[in-house]
Amino acid sequence: MELLVSSAIGLLTAAGIYLVLRQRSFPVVLGMTLLSYAINVFLFATGRLVVNAPPVLQKGVTTYTDPLPQALVLTAIVISFGMTAVVVVMAIGSFLEGGDDRIDMPEADRIPETGDTQRGPRA
Amino acid sequence: MSIALIALMPFIGALFPGLLIRSGRDVAALACGTATLIALIGLVIHAPAVLAGEVLTSRIEWVPQLGLAANFRLDGLGLLFGLLILGIGLLIIAYARAYLSDRDESGRFFTYLMLFQGAMMGIVLSDNILLLLIFWELTSLSSFLLIGFRKETEAGRRGARMALTVTGMGGLAMIAGMLLLGSIAGSYELSDILTQREAVQASPMYLPALLLILLGAFTKSAQFPFHFWLPHAMAAPTPVSAYLHSATMVKAGIFVMARLWPVLSGTPEWFWLVTGAGLVTMLLGAAVAVFRDDLKDLLAYSTVSHLGLITMLLGFGTREAAIAAVFHIINHATFKAALFMTAGIIDHETGTRSIARLGGLMRLMPIVFTIGTIAALSMAGVPPLNGFLSKELMLEEAAHTSFGGPHVLMVLATFAAMLSVCYSLRFIWQVFMGPKRTDYPLKPHDPGFGLWASPALLAVLVILIGLAPQVMAGWLVEASASAVTQEALHPHLALWHGVTPALMMSGIALIGGVILLALQPRLLAIRNSFRRPDAKTIFEALVNACVGLAQKLTDGLTNGSMARSLAAMTLMVVICGTWAFSSGQLSALDRPMLPIQPVALIGWFLVVVATVCLIFWHRNRVLSLIMVGIIGLIVSGCFVYLSAPDLALTQISVEVVTVILLLLALNFLPGHSPVESGDLRRGWHVFIATLAGLAIGGLSYAVLRSDFAFAPISGYMLANSHDLGGGDNVVNVILVDFRGYDTFGEITVLGIAALTIFALTETLIRGASLRRLADWISGRSRAGDQDPLMLVVASRIILPMSLMVAMFIFLRGHNQPGGGFVAGLIVSVALVLQYIGSGLVWTEARQRVPYHGLIGAGVLAAGITGLGAWFAGKPFLTSAFGYVKLPGLEEFELASAMGFDLGVFLCVVGAVMLALNSLSRIAQKARQSIASEGGL
């Protein structure tokens, strides 16, 4: 089971990072969503994997899974929705303002590779 | 008057010029002068006790955990420096009042001056070395402001920047050195450190601490090879130069060396480093001063030379040398401040500081001539002036200290004294003597009393100390030298010691100096024919090289392509992580694995297939969104399987709103991502992604297979959830009680995120973006049936049921899976369904509570519940609960945590709905815009 969970985390991370490295905003948002899954499951799993022992107190039961990572991940899931929503609106904004949904700085705004003499504390 | 108050007085004074800016220069000067005078009086009141050998302290605890306390102390050394800083400060304020013109911003000037004065007082009166460091940095910053006061001039900016770079760098080294010293001595209080000589010098960290502290002191006191910033700091207005370079800034380094003298001195390392640096600086500064043309430059290099002299004396490590050092500190401050002020007057009256354009001022400016001559002769070491006395003491010490050989120091010190005579006499000869000239830029004449009063007073002191040293300065030298050496010393200062080797060396120096002066023009010509390394050019080249390197690196990593920065970051994280992982100790991977059930294998298989499909189909955006939905669903299933019902409930409802959000977003974005990167680039990205995936996967496996390194803290939560939190669902109790503060922060963040979305939307639905949006929308095909009847009916039936379920989940949340987060998400889903089914207009018309209000109410409800604990005398967010029995019902529980959870609920509903509603509003606006254009 541990093998399945860790390989799934690795796969989701790899896919997430590949999508985040794309040029357009929508795949990047999806990539961030995948990364959120991977990280949330990873954080959750730091409490180690336990089956059939939910952290709800019951009479006569003594084995429970670790509730703390669960509580932390619960808020993380909700926050990651907030983050996704903000990024999505920013993506829409840049598409409408800039005319395309590329995430890179337009070529014209970039600093020339040769070094800019206007910057830095040169007198 | 408390010692702390004396140190703070200048800071209080610094407030006045800003407040009185409209009242003009005189009022500002008066206010600053008054503050300085009060501090000076406070100091003088304490003088008798200090002279009797007492150490006065005032203690204020600040951060006791760090050993940081605002402790001040006043002993002989502090008294000496305090008198110099405040006394000469007072004279400088008077001088600056006359020197500055109405065009100068005198309010700003006096504020900076007082800030600087306060920082200096802080250094010399601190008992805690951490506090001392804070004031040390303050002097660097405030001197930066003062040196760069003429910020419109290139020289001013450059000089200020150079001073800040050099002294700031030294300050950083000093911090490290002081921390080392404190950790060796086991205390950051000077009173303790000064008694730890043996422990400190025996420590293996003595040398690093010494080097770092000396680096700080040498940069501040302009010792070779860090001397070059001082002459460039001459771009400051002359009152600033007179203050910074006679009595204060550059003496701060000397002060620290003198202060730590009892602990650090006496070792060979100390002797060679400090004496060596001092000797080189003394010779180099004097030699350069002989040739400089600018009056202030000449004085700057002579200052460098004299600082070297004092440093060298401190390096000797003997009591007599310490006496000579503190005596010279007094004498140098008096004659050098007078000389700088004289130079300022000459600049002011003739319009130039170039010696080549001066000469013959004796008859034109007799008063200035008198003052300047007295001070310059004292600098030359001519009897019976005070400079002669301390120079004699120095020569005496040099004569019988061995430095590599018995007579090396004797010869070199005499030579330095000779150079000193030469440049001092040059100041008199080439400026005041000679024929009157006709080509001065201005018509020179003696200035008003206000300008010459301060240097005149100092010149009088120069003579008086020279004639009656024991009466005028003996007491101060005794107290401060005793404080430096931490022994009771009783020096006897006198003008005449008989015919000693020192007197003969002085005589040689005088005669040699006069001969050198006669040869000076010819030597200058020879010197000018050589190329010399210019410290400024080297410094600027070094700084520019650093800047260029940093810029290359930055531009290489962030050239505007996000993928490039992120790839670099990912690689860096993988590399650092691998390094940390491999260098740490990995516990054995022997935790037994759980057996794999068929259902788990199916879930895993689905995730793998969906992820692979997602990667291959990611250009088709709707399809890829469906894949993400599948993955999210399996993740919720995974939470169910692995004993996390709360997480599963949250994940699945967040999944629903996320997919709806992204679908709405696709309304405004292209449905397809084109192929842009080449194969090579994609291959590189696949490589990085694979690497990161393997790293994270491996890390997860290592975590999952190893046992806990120490018992998890959640044991406490499991044990006390019922008794302290009043709930059986431990996850919920953690959220609303144990870690309630975190949750409070998180719902606030969520609310802010939603408000950000709202604000961004507002800018998108007006102006040019709206037009572009309308064009974009109108070009796309739309669903034929806007409000399908089946959906409308179903969604309306579902609404009350969903609300019921949400309420149930909310109420049971404390004891069973559920709670505010999940309930809030369920309500949101139900409401969103109304938007989808019946449209924005229909829903908005029936929904009258603004979502912003819900967010605010949620945060408020959570906050007020938390505050309620205060009334019970408990800390913020402590929950209380009790069991209530109402007639006809089972006994049930009421917990204050429910109020908090209600806040969470409201905030989640408000935030989710505001985010989704904002996106729908964009669509609505666009359609309205199209409709209105179509109607026209």
Interface residues (C-beta under 8 A of the other chain):
Chain A: M1 E2 L3 L4 V5 S6 S7 A8 I9 G10 L11 L12 T13 A14 A15 I17 Y18 L19 V20 L21 R22 Q23 R24 S25 F26 P27 V28 V29 L30 T33 L34 Y37 A38 N40 V41 F42 F44 A45 T46 G47 R48 L49 V50 V51 N52 A53 P54 P55 V56 L57 Q58 Y64 T65 D66 P67 L68 Q70 A71 L72 V73 L74 T75 I77 V78 I79 S80 F81 G82 M83 T84 A85 V86 V88 V89 M90 A91 I92 G93 F95 L96 E97 G99 D101 I103 D104 M105 P106 E107 D109 R110 I111 E113 G115 D116 R119 G120 P121 R122 A123
Chain B: E154 R157 R158 R161 E540 V543 N544 V547 G548 Q551 K552 D555 N559 G560 S561 M562 A563 L566 A567 T570 R591 M593 L594 P595 I596 Q597 A600 L601 W604 V607 V608 T611 L614 I615 H618 R621 S624 L625 V628 I631 G632 V635 C638 F639 Y641 L642 S643 A644 P645 D646 L647 T650 Q651 V654 V657 T658 L661 L662 A665 L666 F668 L669 P670 S673 P674 E676 S677 H685 V686 I688 A689 T690 A692 G693 L694 I696 G697 G698 L699 S700 Y701 V703 L704 R705 F708 P712 I713 S714 M717 L718 S721 H722 D728 N729 V730 V731 I734 L735 R739 D742 T743 E746 V749 L750 A753 A754 T756 I757 L760 T761 T763 L764 A768 S769 R772 L773 W776 N815 Q816 P817 F821 L825 V908 A911 V912 A915 S918 L919 I922
